[in-house]
Amino acid sequence: MRPLSLRVHLRTLLFACAAVLGTVAMTTAVLFAGAGGLSTDNFGWIALTSIAAIAPLAFLAGPWSATGAYAAVFWCFHFGLVTVIGLGLVDPQTMSRWDQAWALGPFAGDAALVALLGSLGFVSGVSFVHAWWYSTAPRPVPARAEGAHSHGTAGAAMVVAAAAVWCAVVWNTMGPAGFFASYMDYLQATADYAPVMSAVWLGLGLGIVLAVTGRPGAVRTTAVVVFAAFALVALPIGLRGEIMFPSIGAFVASARCGRMVSWRKAGALAAGLLLLIPAIREIRTTGLQGLSDTVLELRFFDAFVEMGGSLHPVEKVVRWHAEGEPLEQGGSYWAPIERAAARFLPDLVGTAAEDDMRIMNVLVIERVGAIGFSPVAEAYRNFGAPGAVIVLALFGAALAGLDKVRDPRAAVLLIATVYVPVLMNVRNSFISVPAHFAAGVVVILLLGAMRHVSGSVLCRPYARAPYVRSKV
């Protein structure tokens, strides 16, 4: 009876955690958040509260669970800068004037509070699903040694094809020098190939997850080697998210199949990233071609300053709303559906993408520049601070549900088609998530249909001639 009693107590504790955190977050969002005037002096307690909320979740769920990995990534990109400033680990005067202008501005404190409320909503959603799971669902089953699915070869082919197409586009637009160019030069040169590049990132993210969770052997090794070689070329240009998010998805999917990276190796990997990210920030301004004239000043906590820039779009949407701009009321979430429908319904007239201010990336590029975006900023832009709590709670519940999927094949395919786009959404607007999800589902269905057809053709049973007993 003791294990049953412990299970009941843990379920009750998780339900209580979900209720308390959700209530506190929503009450604070309705009463205080976004009202203006919260100074950056509050960064310290906001940082400590975010750590107290996220760290136990990441530890209990595991660093390579869907919820644990997302929580860690979300924290780095939304609270990294807040933490190093609030705890005095970085002198704000050593930051660039660009960062100082917004991070020390009058709305940075409110932006940090909105992000904190979103993180509390996320933890609340995760806690609720875990509590429900303890009372209803069995444990997930690890994948067999031969792989979680039969699409490993196709995944490896997608990785190789994506890397080859990317290299062809860069070579065609800038020549050999393009592989050593700066980030801005790369963006300007490849601007006309945006649809092709979208397909490249889709194939790369989907392919590497399928490849590492397929049958072990030379094909899987080849995919990993090609992906690593591609990363060595793409990272110095400044393509951090395009490499980091598919890599995290691959680690999560691999752990779901029973090949889990230990805490020690995960810590070593995190430390390496903290040194690599500031170096990429320095190199991306000039590219490898200008490295000889660049003095690299690598400081350990600079990585948090760099990644914490996802709070910048949150600061902007809080500022715009405080200055009198109305909320979108769900417009940016509806925009991808409406734009997709306009492609198939001739009577529905759509707005050109570069003129559609419901697309948050377009909005911030038009007003501020290429600063990326954030799920917190998008939720706030649509529904205010309560919307940030609700949207992040739904994200948390969905990712916790993904961790509890029992069938390893279904879990891996969901990671490939849903989880990687959701990870990319940490630094981008929502507009690309439905398209990536739909395209990923179509690819998986096509792979399944092709395998079924080829299996029917190659393995067709042929009727044997009837046996006739000889009378001789």
ZIQUI-V590819 format. One record per run of one state. SS is the DSSP state (hx for helix, st for strand, lp for the rest). FROM is the first residue (numbers start at 0). TO is the last residue. If there is no record, write none. Layout:
ss->SS from->FROM to->TO
ss->SS from->FROM to->TO
//
This chain:
ss->lp from->0 to->0
ss->hx from->1 to->30
ss->lp from->31 to->38
ss->hx from->39 to->60
ss->lp from->61 to->64
ss->hx from->65 to->85
ss->lp from->86 to->90
ss->hx from->91 to->93
ss->lp from->94 to->95
ss->hx from->96 to->102
ss->lp from->103 to->106
ss->hx from->107 to->135
ss->lp from->136 to->150
ss->hx from->151 to->179
ss->lp from->180 to->181
ss->hx from->182 to->188
ss->lp from->189 to->189
ss->hx from->190 to->211
ss->lp from->212 to->216
ss->hx from->217 to->236
ss->lp from->237 to->238
ss->hx from->239 to->255
ss->lp from->256 to->261
ss->hx from->262 to->283
ss->lp from->284 to->286
ss->hx from->287 to->292
ss->lp from->293 to->300
ss->hx from->301 to->306
ss->lp from->307 to->308
ss->hx from->309 to->321
ss->lp from->322 to->329
ss->hx from->330 to->341
ss->lp from->342 to->351
ss->hx from->352 to->354
ss->lp from->355 to->358
ss->hx from->359 to->366
ss->lp from->367 to->373
ss->hx from->374 to->402
ss->lp from->403 to->406
ss->hx from->407 to->423
ss->lp from->424 to->429
ss->hx from->430 to->457
ss->lp from->458 to->471
//
